[in-house]
Amino acid sequence: MADDQPHPGSSARLRVSVVVPSCDRRVQVVACVESLLRQSFAPAEIVVVDDHSRDGTAEAILAIAPSAGGTSLRVVRNGRNLGANASRNVGVAASSGALVAFLDSDCEASPTWL
């Protein structure tokens, strides 16, 4: 393999999904997702699980989706409030990455977090 080619198991080819469960934290989850979009190693996808929010969380995330660049930004909506742990499981089921990372909606990731 040439030196300029990534090793098949290297992070250069690794698809990482980030799951963010959220309920009624519209402002915080937007800041959270924006921090994920600034990662030095971009996630392949961000899956926000809207845990039956009533504050426009899903709409706020969908509004920033066009600025996500090469990262897929999706919202999965729970039909009823399931709680953070069950919402993480919903997010994993909806993810396509080889690895799944979790971030709470009230957190902002530093640029090298991932």
Contacts in CASP RR format, 6 or more apart in sequence:
PFRMAT RR
TARGET T0000
AUTHOR 0000-0000-0000
METHOD contacts of the structure
MODEL  1
MADDQPHPGSSARLRVSVVVPSCDRRVQVVACVESLLRQSFAPAEIVVVD
DHSRDGTAEAILAIAPSAGGTSLRVVRNGRNLGANASRNVGVAASSGALV
AFLDSDCEASPTWL
1 7 0 8 1.000
6 12 0 8 1.000
6 13 0 8 1.000
11 41 0 8 1.000
14 98 0 8 1.000
14 99 0 8 1.000
15 44 0 8 1.000
15 45 0 8 1.000
15 96 0 8 1.000
15 97 0 8 1.000
15 98 0 8 1.000
15 99 0 8 1.000
16 41 0 8 1.000
16 43 0 8 1.000
16 44 0 8 1.000
16 97 0 8 1.000
16 98 0 8 1.000
16 99 0 8 1.000
16 100 0 8 1.000
16 101 0 8 1.000
16 114 0 8 1.000
17 43 0 8 1.000
17 44 0 8 1.000
17 45 0 8 1.000
17 46 0 8 1.000
17 47 0 8 1.000
17 95 0 8 1.000
17 96 0 8 1.000
17 97 0 8 1.000
17 99 0 8 1.000
17 100 0 8 1.000
17 101 0 8 1.000
18 36 0 8 1.000
18 43 0 8 1.000
18 45 0 8 1.000
18 46 0 8 1.000
18 47 0 8 1.000
18 100 0 8 1.000
18 101 0 8 1.000
18 102 0 8 1.000
18 103 0 8 1.000
18 114 0 8 1.000
19 47 0 8 1.000
19 49 0 8 1.000
19 88 0 8 1.000
19 91 0 8 1.000
19 92 0 8 1.000
19 95 0 8 1.000
19 100 0 8 1.000
19 101 0 8 1.000
19 102 0 8 1.000
19 103 0 8 1.000
20 29 0 8 1.000
20 32 0 8 1.000
20 33 0 8 1.000
20 36 0 8 1.000
20 46 0 8 1.000
20 47 0 8 1.000
20 48 0 8 1.000
20 49 0 8 1.000
20 102 0 8 1.000
20 103 0 8 1.000
20 104 0 8 1.000
20 105 0 8 1.000
21 48 0 8 1.000
21 49 0 8 1.000
21 51 0 8 1.000
21 83 0 8 1.000
21 84 0 8 1.000
21 87 0 8 1.000
21 88 0 8 1.000
21 90 0 8 1.000
21 91 0 8 1.000
21 102 0 8 1.000
21 104 0 8 1.000
21 105 0 8 1.000
22 28 0 8 1.000
22 29 0 8 1.000
22 32 0 8 1.000
22 48 0 8 1.000
22 49 0 8 1.000
22 50 0 8 1.000
22 51 0 8 1.000
22 53 0 8 1.000
22 57 0 8 1.000
22 87 0 8 1.000
22 105 0 8 1.000
23 50 0 8 1.000
23 51 0 8 1.000
23 52 0 8 1.000
23 53 0 8 1.000
23 57 0 8 1.000
23 81 0 8 1.000
23 83 0 8 1.000
23 84 0 8 1.000
23 87 0 8 1.000
23 105 0 8 1.000
24 53 0 8 1.000
24 54 0 8 1.000
24 55 0 8 1.000
24 57 0 8 1.000
25 53 0 8 1.000
25 55 0 8 1.000
25 57 0 8 1.000
25 105 0 8 1.000
25 106 0 8 1.000
26 53 0 8 1.000
26 55 0 8 1.000
26 56 0 8 1.000
26 57 0 8 1.000
26 60 0 8 1.000
28 105 0 8 1.000
28 106 0 8 1.000
29 48 0 8 1.000
29 57 0 8 1.000
29 60 0 8 1.000
29 61 0 8 1.000
29 105 0 8 1.000
30 60 0 8 1.000
30 61 0 8 1.000
30 64 0 8 1.000
31 108 0 8 1.000
32 103 0 8 1.000
32 104 0 8 1.000
32 105 0 8 1.000
32 106 0 8 1.000
32 107 0 8 1.000
32 108 0 8 1.000
32 109 0 8 1.000
33 46 0 8 1.000
33 48 0 8 1.000
33 61 0 8 1.000
33 64 0 8 1.000
33 73 0 8 1.000
34 64 0 8 1.000
34 108 0 8 1.000
35 108 0 8 1.000
35 109 0 8 1.000
35 110 0 8 1.000
35 113 0 8 1.000
36 43 0 8 1.000
36 46 0 8 1.000
36 71 0 8 1.000
36 103 0 8 1.000
36 109 0 8 1.000
36 114 0 8 1.000
37 46 0 8 1.000
37 67 0 8 1.000
37 68 0 8 1.000
37 69 0 8 1.000
37 71 0 8 1.000
37 73 0 8 1.000
38 111 0 8 1.000
39 109 0 8 1.000
39 111 0 8 1.000
39 112 0 8 1.000
39 113 0 8 1.000
39 114 0 8 1.000
40 111 0 8 1.000
40 112 0 8 1.000
40 114 0 8 1.000
41 112 0 8 1.000
41 114 0 8 1.000
42 70 0 8 1.000
42 71 0 8 1.000
42 114 0 8 1.000
43 71 0 8 1.000
43 101 0 8 1.000
43 114 0 8 1.000
44 71 0 8 1.000
44 72 0 8 1.000
44 96 0 8 1.000
44 97 0 8 1.000
45 71 0 8 1.000
45 72 0 8 1.000
45 73 0 8 1.000
45 74 0 8 1.000
45 95 0 8 1.000
45 96 0 8 1.000
45 97 0 8 1.000
46 68 0 8 1.000
46 71 0 8 1.000
46 72 0 8 1.000
46 73 0 8 1.000
46 74 0 8 1.000
47 74 0 8 1.000
47 75 0 8 1.000
47 76 0 8 1.000
47 91 0 8 1.000
47 94 0 8 1.000
47 95 0 8 1.000
48 57 0 8 1.000
48 58 0 8 1.000
48 61 0 8 1.000
48 73 0 8 1.000
48 74 0 8 1.000
48 75 0 8 1.000
48 76 0 8 1.000
48 105 0 8 1.000
49 75 0 8 1.000
49 76 0 8 1.000
49 77 0 8 1.000
49 78 0 8 1.000
49 87 0 8 1.000
49 88 0 8 1.000
49 90 0 8 1.000
49 91 0 8 1.000
49 94 0 8 1.000
50 57 0 8 1.000
50 58 0 8 1.000
50 61 0 8 1.000
50 75 0 8 1.000
50 76 0 8 1.000
50 77 0 8 1.000
50 78 0 8 1.000
51 78 0 8 1.000
51 81 0 8 1.000
51 82 0 8 1.000
51 83 0 8 1.000
51 84 0 8 1.000
51 87 0 8 1.000
52 77 0 8 1.000
52 78 0 8 1.000
52 79 0 8 1.000
52 80 0 8 1.000
52 81 0 8 1.000
52 82 0 8 1.000
58 75 0 8 1.000
58 77 0 8 1.000
61 73 0 8 1.000
61 75 0 8 1.000
62 75 0 8 1.000
64 73 0 8 1.000
65 73 0 8 1.000
65 74 0 8 1.000
74 94 0 8 1.000
76 90 0 8 1.000
76 91 0 8 1.000
76 94 0 8 1.000
78 87 0 8 1.000
78 90 0 8 1.000
82 90 0 8 1.000
84 104 0 8 1.000
88 102 0 8 1.000
91 100 0 8 1.000
92 100 0 8 1.000
101 114 0 8 1.000
103 109 0 8 1.000
103 113 0 8 1.000
END
